[in-house]
Amino acid sequence: MKDGIGRVPAIRKMESIEPDWATMKREENHRRVRVVSLDPDTFQDDEDGASFFDRNTDPREEIVEGMFREQQLVAVAGPFGIGKSPILSDLAMHVLNGIPWCGRTVQQRPVIHVDLETPGSVYRANLQNIAARLHVPVPNVPDELDPYLELDSLDEPGTKKLWVCSSICG
């Protein structure tokens, strides 16, 4: 529901927050954090005339040619049991070692891997099998591979973090 001048009440309420609360200092450098207004006028061109489509246009470096770039979060979804986890484990091992994947150039990088379906023992066995097939060592955890496996022991740091986050976030 909008108010009399076309604003959503929640946005109007946000605008009324006291400035000393809305602006915080960063401890590391004591600079004020920029508070962004939700006023429609702020979505216009910058002072220098650059529009949204003229800013931040440099392409990010590709990690997997034609598929994944730096600073991307990749999610793969599909029915249970079709092979999402094994394919992503294989892709992760290729990225960890900079080995071309399915004919695509791959940049060697560390990998953060979140898996919510594969039991930890199966995940480990898959990575060991892939490493043997590719003739590469298993990755160093967590320096090269940082796994977050929902179906693993709570003694594992990534699993513990997932469960803590899940309990906090609901």
JOVENUR-V420791 format. One record per residue. RES is the residue in three letters. PSI is psi as a letter, one per 20 degrees, with the letter a starting at -180 (999 if undefined). OMEGA is omega in whole degrees, -180 to 180 (none if undefined). Layout:
RES,PSI,OMEGA ; RES,PSI,OMEGA
//
This chain:
MET,p,-178 ; LYS,q,176 ; ASP,a,-175 ; GLY,h,-180 ; ILE,j,172 ; GLY,j,179 ; ARG,q,174 ; VAL,p,-177 ; PRO,h,-180 ; ALA,h,179 ; ILE,g,178 ; ARG,g,179 ; LYS,g,179 ; MET,h,-179 ; GLU,h,-177 ; SER,i,180 ; ILE,p,-180 ; GLU,p,-179 ; PRO,h,-179 ; ASP,h,176 ; TRP,h,-175 ; ALA,h,178 ; THR,p,-178 ; MET,q,176 ; LYS,p,173 ; ARG,p,-176 ; GLU,h,-174 ; GLU,h,-178 ; ASN,j,176 ; HIS,k,174 ; ARG,q,178 ; ARG,p,175 ; VAL,p,-179 ; ARG,p,177 ; VAL,p,-177 ; VAL,p,179 ; SER,q,176 ; LEU,j,179 ; ASP,p,-179 ; PRO,h,180 ; ASP,h,-179 ; THR,i,-180 ; PHE,j,178 ; GLN,r,179 ; ASP,q,176 ; ASP,r,179 ; GLU,h,-179 ; ASP,j,177 ; GLY,i,-179 ; ALA,p,179 ; SER,r,178 ; PHE,h,-175 ; PHE,i,178 ; ASP,i,-176 ; ARG,q,173 ; ASN,l,-176 ; THR,i,179 ; ASP,p,180 ; PRO,q,176 ; ARG,q,-177 ; GLU,p,179 ; GLU,p,173 ; ILE,g,173 ; VAL,o,-174 ; GLU,p,176 ; GLY,j,-177 ; MET,g,-173 ; PHE,p,180 ; ARG,r,175 ; GLU,q,175 ; GLN,k,175 ; GLN,q,171 ; LEU,p,-176 ; VAL,p,176 ; ALA,p,178 ; VAL,p,-178 ; ALA,q,178 ; GLY,r,-180 ; PRO,q,178 ; PHE,p,172 ; GLY,j,-179 ; ILE,i,175 ; GLY,j,180 ; LYS,g,-175 ; SER,g,178 ; PRO,h,179 ; ILE,g,-180 ; LEU,h,175 ; SER,g,178 ; ASP,g,178 ; LEU,g,179 ; ALA,g,180 ; MET,h,177 ; HIS,g,179 ; VAL,g,180 ; LEU,h,-176 ; ASN,i,179 ; GLY,k,-179 ; ILE,p,178 ; PRO,q,-178 ; TRP,p,180 ; CYS,l,178 ; GLY,j,-179 ; ARG,p,177 ; THR,q,-178 ; VAL,p,174 ; GLN,p,179 ; GLN,p,-178 ; ARG,q,167 ; PRO,r,-175 ; VAL,p,168 ; ILE,p,-175 ; HIS,o,176 ; VAL,p,180 ; ASP,p,-176 ; LEU,j,-177 ; GLU,h,-172 ; THR,p,174 ; PRO,q,-177 ; GLY,g,-179 ; SER,h,178 ; VAL,g,178 ; TYR,g,179 ; ARG,g,179 ; ALA,g,179 ; ASN,g,-180 ; LEU,h,178 ; GLN,g,178 ; ASN,g,179 ; ILE,g,178 ; ALA,g,179 ; ALA,g,180 ; ARG,h,-179 ; LEU,i,-178 ; HIS,l,177 ; VAL,q,177 ; PRO,q,174 ; VAL,q,-176 ; PRO,q,175 ; ASN,o,-180 ; VAL,p,6 ; PRO,j,-175 ; ASP,g,179 ; GLU,g,-180 ; LEU,p,179 ; ASP,n,-176 ; PRO,q,174 ; TYR,n,-175 ; LEU,o,-179 ; GLU,h,-175 ; LEU,l,178 ; ASP,r,-180 ; SER,q,177 ; LEU,i,174 ; ASP,i,179 ; GLU,p,-175 ; PRO,g,-179 ; GLY,g,179 ; THR,g,179 ; LYS,g,179 ; LYS,g,178 ; LEU,g,-178 ; TRP,h,178 ; VAL,g,179 ; CYS,g,-180 ; SER,h,-179 ; SER,h,179 ; ILE,g,-175 ; CYS,i,178 ; GLY,999,none
//
